[in-house]
Amino acid sequence: MEESGIATVVIASGVFSDRLRAMHLPRIVLTDFPMGRPLGAPNDHETQREVLLAALDMIDHTKQGGSIHIFNRDYCPWNL
């Protein structure tokens, strides 16, 4: 997709960091959230929005392949 001019970004839990780095992906946002919830807890709309905005920001500002952004935010498991 990148070769066709379509920018991509992967959002994933940090537990997959080693595997994702080995794949040499163009852009990665890593969160410290549990597997299956890389955007945050259900109904935590603020955190989910911030993760998505971080990914979009990478698309806008990252031109070099292999860029990784670590999204530092505590996971809030409570149903907000």
Backbone as numpy.savetxt, mean C-alpha at the origin, in Angstrom:
# Nx Ny Nz CAx CAy CAz Cx Cy Cz
1.45 -3.72 -17.65 0.62 -2.53 -17.65 1.49 -1.28 -17.65
2.55 -1.28 -16.85 3.44 -0.13 -16.80 4.03 0.17 -18.18
4.38 -0.88 -18.91 4.96 -0.70 -20.23 3.98 -0.04 -21.19
2.68 -0.19 -20.91 1.65 0.43 -21.74 1.31 1.83 -21.27
1.99 2.30 -20.22 1.74 3.65 -19.72 0.72 3.72 -18.60
0.30 2.57 -18.08 -0.66 2.54 -16.99 0.11 2.31 -15.69
0.11 3.32 -14.82 0.84 3.22 -13.56 0.13 2.26 -12.61
0.92 1.50 -11.85 0.36 0.54 -10.91 0.98 0.73 -9.53
0.23 0.36 -8.51 0.74 0.36 -7.14 0.09 -0.81 -6.41
0.87 -1.52 -5.61 0.37 -2.64 -4.82 0.27 -2.18 -3.37
-0.87 -2.44 -2.74 -1.07 -2.16 -1.32 -1.12 -3.51 -0.62
-0.24 -3.71 0.36 -0.17 -5.02 1.00 0.25 -4.90 2.46
-0.03 -5.95 3.20 0.43 -6.04 4.58 1.94 -6.26 4.59
2.61 -5.65 5.55 4.06 -5.74 5.64 4.59 -7.15 5.79
3.74 -8.07 6.21 4.16 -9.46 6.36 4.64 -10.03 5.02
4.19 -9.45 3.92 4.58 -9.91 2.59 5.75 -9.13 2.01
6.38 -8.31 2.80 7.43 -7.41 2.33 8.52 -8.12 1.53
9.08 -9.18 2.08 10.18 -9.88 1.40 9.76 -10.42 0.04
8.58 -11.01 -0.01 8.11 -11.58 -1.28 7.84 -10.49 -2.32
7.26 -9.38 -1.87 6.96 -8.30 -2.80 8.23 -7.63 -3.31
9.20 -7.44 -2.44 10.48 -6.85 -2.87 11.14 -7.73 -3.93
11.06 -9.04 -3.77 11.66 -9.97 -4.72 10.99 -9.91 -6.09
9.76 -9.43 -6.12 9.01 -9.35 -7.38 9.37 -8.11 -8.19
10.11 -7.17 -7.61 10.54 -5.95 -8.30 9.36 -5.18 -8.89
8.35 -4.96 -8.06 7.17 -4.22 -8.49 7.49 -2.73 -8.58
6.79 -1.99 -9.43 7.08 -0.56 -9.59 6.84 0.26 -8.33
5.73 0.04 -7.65 5.36 0.81 -6.47 4.65 -0.09 -5.47
5.03 0.05 -4.20 4.40 -0.76 -3.14 4.12 0.13 -1.94
2.91 0.02 -1.40 2.58 0.63 -0.12 2.42 -0.53 0.86
3.25 -0.53 1.90 3.18 -1.58 2.92 2.56 -1.02 4.19
1.59 -1.75 4.72 0.97 -1.36 5.98 1.35 -2.38 7.05
1.17 -1.99 8.29 1.46 -2.89 9.40 0.18 -3.56 9.89
-0.77 -3.72 8.98 -2.07 -4.27 9.32 -2.09 -5.78 9.07
-3.04 -6.50 9.65 -3.10 -7.95 9.47 -3.36 -8.36 8.02
-2.99 -9.60 7.72 -3.27 -10.14 6.39 -4.76 -10.05 6.11
-5.10 -9.71 4.89 -6.49 -9.60 4.51 -7.10 -8.24 4.78
-6.34 -7.37 5.46 -6.85 -6.03 5.78 -5.78 -4.97 5.53
-5.19 -4.95 4.34 -4.11 -4.00 4.09 -4.55 -2.54 4.11
-5.85 -2.30 3.99 -6.35 -0.92 4.04 -6.77 -0.51 5.44
-6.83 -1.44 6.37 -7.24 -1.12 7.73 -8.46 -1.92 8.14
-8.93 -1.61 9.33 -10.06 -2.34 9.91 -11.37 -1.98 9.20
-12.34 -2.89 9.23 -13.65 -2.57 8.68 -14.22 -1.32 9.36
-14.81 -0.47 8.59 -15.44 0.77 9.05 -14.46 1.83 9.53
-13.16 1.60 9.40 -12.17 2.64 9.73 -11.91 3.43 8.45
-12.91 4.18 8.05 -12.89 4.88 6.77 -11.75 5.89 6.66
-11.40 6.52 7.76 -10.33 7.52 7.73 -8.99 6.87 7.36
-8.67 5.76 8.01 -7.42 5.07 7.71 -7.44 4.50 6.30
-8.55 3.90 5.90 -8.66 3.35 4.55 -8.42 4.43 3.50
-8.99 5.59 3.73 -8.82 6.72 2.81 -7.36 7.15 2.76
-6.70 7.22 3.92 -5.31 7.65 3.97 -4.39 6.66 3.25
-4.66 5.37 3.37 -3.85 4.37 2.66 -4.03 4.55 1.16
-5.27 4.71 0.72 -5.53 4.91 -0.71 -4.88 6.19 -1.22
-4.94 7.26 -0.44 -4.30 8.51 -0.85 -2.78 8.36 -0.93
-2.20 7.58 -0.03 -0.76 7.32 -0.09 -0.41 6.58 -1.39
-1.25 5.63 -1.77 -1.02 4.90 -3.02 -1.15 5.82 -4.23
-2.17 6.66 -4.24 -2.34 7.59 -5.36 -1.20 8.60 -5.41
-0.72 9.03 -4.26 0.41 9.95 -4.21 1.65 9.31 -4.82
1.84 8.03 -4.57 2.97 7.33 -5.18 2.86 7.34 -6.70
1.67 7.13 -7.20 1.48 7.14 -8.65 1.81 8.52 -9.22
1.41 9.57 -8.51 1.66 10.93 -8.99 3.12 11.34 -8.90
3.84 10.88 -7.88 5.16 11.43 -7.61 6.33 10.46 -7.73
6.07 9.19 -7.97 7.16 8.22 -8.04 7.37 7.79 -9.48
8.53 8.08 -9.98 8.85 7.71 -11.36 9.81 6.53 -11.41
10.57 6.32 -10.34 11.56 5.25 -10.30 10.92 3.94 -9.87
11.20 2.89 -10.60 10.66 1.58 -10.25 11.22 1.05 -8.95
10.47 0.20 -8.29 10.92 -0.41 -7.05 10.74 0.46 -5.83
9.91 1.48 -5.91 9.68 2.39 -4.79 8.75 1.75 -3.77
9.10 1.92 -2.49 8.30 1.35 -1.41 7.98 2.44 -0.40
6.70 2.54 -0.05 6.25 3.47 0.99 5.75 2.65 2.17
6.30 2.93 3.34 5.84 2.26 4.56 4.79 3.15 5.20
3.57 2.67 5.28 2.47 3.43 5.87 2.45 3.14 7.37
2.88 4.10 8.15 2.98 3.92 9.61 1.72 4.40 10.30
0.91 3.48 10.68 -0.31 3.79 11.43 -0.67 2.55 12.22
-1.08 2.72 13.46 -1.51 1.59 14.28 -2.83 1.04 13.76
-2.96 -0.26 13.81 -4.20 -0.91 13.40 -5.24 -0.75 14.49
-6.42 -0.31 14.11 -7.52 -0.12 15.07 -8.56 -1.21 14.80
-8.56 -2.30 15.59 -9.46 -3.42 15.31 -10.91 -3.21 15.73
-11.17 -2.14 16.46 -12.54 -1.94 16.94 -13.45 -1.51 15.81
-14.65 -1.92 15.88 -15.65 -1.57 14.89 -16.05 -0.11 15.10
-15.54 0.76 14.27 -15.77 2.20 14.43 -17.14 2.63 13.95
